[in-house]
Amino acid sequence: MKLKLALTTSLLAGLTAAHGQVTILSDNFSSATFDAMTGVVSSVVDYGPLSNTTSTSLGVGASGGNPGEYLSYGHSAGTTSFFTANLPSTISLSSIGDYAEISLDFRTSAGNNGNRNLRFGLFESGANVNEAVGFFVAGTNTGNNNSRLAADLSTTSNQFLADAPSVSTANTTGAMIVSNTWTAANLRIERTAADQYTLTSTYGALTFNPFVITTSLDFELDQVWIGINNRGTSFDIDNLVVTAIPEPSTYAALIGLLALGFVAYRRRRG
């Protein structure tokens, strides 16, 4: 009886500890390859091909030491482009407390001030690229070193690069990203109410104020999007990580079932 009690207690503790952050994707591109025919970088997942442009290059860069390999993203002035990657599993943002977070290291490998045009985020795919919806950090084309938090909730016209997003903060001036210097950035999307999502982010030396979006839509995020808008700057991307917290009700149900089973066992033994 004591052994069964110990095992049940241990399992309950394990499930409680598991009710926390889970890594959905972690990629340092250490074994990445590039297929010039398809325009796809294959690593932990596949990235690309590039969308919406013919003037941009995607490939694998390498340097000695740390980091070793990274995703290399070249860009020509006057074009817009982005690439996507399907996540290994879908992130549900259907319950209050659910959240997803994307983080990465990036650097401008050519050009200056290009940090303001790096865009990255998590999306729910649609039947085509125009129907995707999601959340992202958006570099802008106005001012110097401006960035903002944004959401694209439109299913009729994708606005990740071409237009103003359907929901966005005002432009926020950030610190200059020094060319050829690796910089960390992240974005967290949390469902904080039945009709509310809260976005938080750090982007280089800039910490955004929390940005609240009011919508009752549920999201099943299944794609990473990364892009640059209308500037002649090349980027390197490394240490891409996507994490999430599982739906709390799943763990509550499992713990409840185990607790009921233990009570029934005690009654039989008593």
Summary of the structure (lengths in Angstrom):
residues: 270
radius of gyration: 21.3
end to end distance: 10.7
largest distance: 77.5
contacts: 869
relative contact order: 0.23
helix: 17%
strand: 47%
